[in-house]
Amino acid sequence: MRRTGSTHKTRQRGFTLIEMMVVVVVIGLLAAMIGPRLFNQVEKAQRIRIKQDVRAIESALKFFRLDNYRYPSQSEGLEALVSSPSGSGAQRWNGPYLEVVPEDPFQRSYGYANPGTHGKDVEVFSLGGDGVNGGEGIDKDWGSWNVNEIQ
């Protein structure tokens, strides 16, 4: 027997406002707990990359020095590790010592100082996230004088 009429039940579809608010609050709590840890890992990865880049550039500088009996001058800069500098100063250039000069994690060129200002013959450094001398946290300057502090 077939029933006709309006006695059939309608199913409720969707979520109530309370259910949606509970989901949003739970997602917010999870983001608040996980967010700081995630950002800390990003900063740690940036510091480790700076350490590795500085060490690689320092190695290339040592090979340049072995071939040319000197480090690149301030005016030649780190580009002397990629292509032979013009002039008579690098007649024994046997590079390239690096395929490309890497950029720091903030998409800026690493700095180079010859002579160094922190007690080293030459120094390679990143000026941190802000790109200016000094700073703390992500803006801290890292260079051949302090990269050993990076863990």
C-alpha positions as CSV (number, residue, x, y, z in Angstrom):
1,M,0.0,0.0,0.0
2,R,1.3,3.3,-1.0
3,R,1.1,6.3,1.3
4,T,0.3,9.6,0.0
5,G,0.3,12.7,1.9
6,S,2.5,15.0,3.9
7,T,3.5,12.6,6.7
8,H,7.1,12.0,5.4
9,K,10.0,13.4,7.5
10,T,12.4,16.0,6.2
11,R,16.1,15.5,7.0
12,Q,18.0,18.4,8.4
13,R,21.1,19.3,6.4
14,G,24.2,21.3,7.4
15,F,25.6,22.4,10.7
16,T,24.2,24.6,13.4
17,L,25.9,27.8,14.3
18,I,27.1,26.4,17.6
19,E,28.7,23.4,15.9
20,M,30.5,25.8,13.5
21,M,31.7,28.0,16.4
22,V,33.1,25.0,18.2
23,V,35.1,23.9,15.1
24,V,36.5,27.4,14.7
25,V,37.5,27.6,18.3
26,V,39.2,24.2,18.1
27,I,41.1,25.2,15.0
28,G,42.2,28.4,16.7
29,L,43.5,26.6,19.7
30,L,45.5,24.2,17.6
31,A,47.0,27.1,15.6
32,A,47.9,28.9,18.8
33,M,49.7,25.8,20.1
34,I,51.5,24.8,16.8
35,G,52.2,28.2,15.3
36,P,55.1,29.3,17.6
37,R,56.8,25.9,17.2
38,L,56.5,26.1,13.5
39,F,58.0,29.6,13.3
40,N,60.8,28.6,15.6
41,Q,61.7,25.8,13.2
42,V,61.8,28.2,10.2
43,E,64.2,30.5,12.0
44,K,66.4,27.6,13.0
45,A,66.5,26.4,9.4
46,Q,67.5,29.9,8.3
47,R,70.3,30.0,10.8
48,I,71.6,26.6,9.8
49,R,71.5,27.6,6.1
50,I,73.5,30.7,6.8
51,K,76.1,28.6,8.7
52,Q,76.4,26.2,5.8
53,D,76.6,28.9,3.2
54,V,79.3,30.9,5.2
55,R,81.4,27.7,5.6
56,A,81.1,26.9,1.9
57,I,82.1,30.4,0.9
58,E,85.0,30.3,3.4
59,S,86.2,27.1,1.8
60,A,86.1,28.6,-1.7
61,L,88.0,31.6,-0.4
62,K,90.7,29.4,1.0
63,F,91.1,27.7,-2.4
64,F,91.3,31.1,-4.1
65,R,94.0,32.0,-1.6
66,L,96.0,28.8,-2.3
67,D,96.0,29.6,-6.0
68,N,96.5,33.3,-5.9
69,Y,98.5,33.8,-2.6
70,R,95.8,36.3,-1.4
71,Y,92.1,36.6,-0.8
72,P,89.9,38.5,-3.2
73,S,90.1,42.3,-2.7
74,Q,87.1,44.1,-1.3
75,S,86.4,45.5,-4.8
76,E,86.6,42.0,-6.4
77,G,84.3,40.7,-3.8
78,L,82.8,37.2,-3.8
79,E,82.3,37.3,-7.5
80,A,86.0,36.5,-7.8
81,L,85.1,33.0,-6.7
82,V,82.8,32.5,-9.7
83,S,84.6,34.3,-12.5
84,S,88.2,35.4,-12.9
85,P,88.7,39.0,-11.7
86,S,90.1,41.4,-14.3
87,G,93.6,42.8,-13.8
88,S,96.9,41.2,-12.9
89,G,96.1,40.3,-9.3
90,A,94.7,36.8,-10.1
91,Q,96.8,35.5,-12.9
92,R,96.8,32.0,-11.2
93,W,93.0,31.9,-10.9
94,N,92.0,28.3,-11.2
95,G,88.3,28.5,-10.7
96,P,85.4,28.7,-10.6
97,Y,85.6,28.0,-6.9
98,L,81.8,28.2,-6.6
99,E,79.2,27.6,-9.3
100,V,77.2,30.6,-8.0
101,V,77.6,32.9,-5.0
102,P,74.6,31.9,-2.8
103,E,72.1,34.3,-1.5
104,D,71.2,34.4,2.2
105,P,67.8,33.1,3.3
106,F,66.4,36.6,3.0
107,Q,67.3,36.8,-0.8
108,R,70.2,39.2,-0.3
109,S,73.8,38.8,-1.2
110,Y,76.2,37.7,1.5
111,G,78.5,40.5,2.6
112,Y,82.3,40.3,2.3
113,A,84.9,42.2,4.2
114,N,88.6,42.2,3.4
115,P,90.2,42.9,5.9
116,G,87.8,41.6,8.4
117,T,86.5,43.6,11.3
118,H,86.1,40.8,13.9
119,G,89.7,39.5,14.1
120,K,89.7,37.5,10.9
121,D,91.6,38.1,7.7
122,V,88.3,38.1,5.7
123,E,84.7,37.8,6.7
124,V,81.5,36.5,5.1
125,F,78.3,37.6,6.7
126,S,74.5,38.0,6.5
127,L,72.8,41.1,7.9
128,G,69.8,39.1,9.0
129,G,66.2,39.7,8.2
130,D,66.3,43.5,8.4
131,G,69.4,43.9,6.2
132,V,71.1,46.4,8.6
133,N,73.9,46.0,11.1
134,G,72.9,44.7,14.5
135,G,69.6,43.2,15.6
136,E,68.3,40.3,17.6
137,G,66.3,37.2,16.8
138,I,65.7,36.9,13.0
139,D,67.4,40.2,12.5
140,K,70.7,39.1,14.1
141,D,73.8,39.4,12.0
142,W,75.6,36.1,11.4
143,G,79.1,35.8,10.0
144,S,82.3,33.9,10.0
145,W,83.0,35.3,13.5
146,N,79.9,33.8,15.2
147,V,78.4,31.0,13.0
148,N,79.8,28.4,15.4
149,E,77.2,29.6,17.9
150,I,74.5,28.2,15.6
151,Q,73.1,24.9,16.6
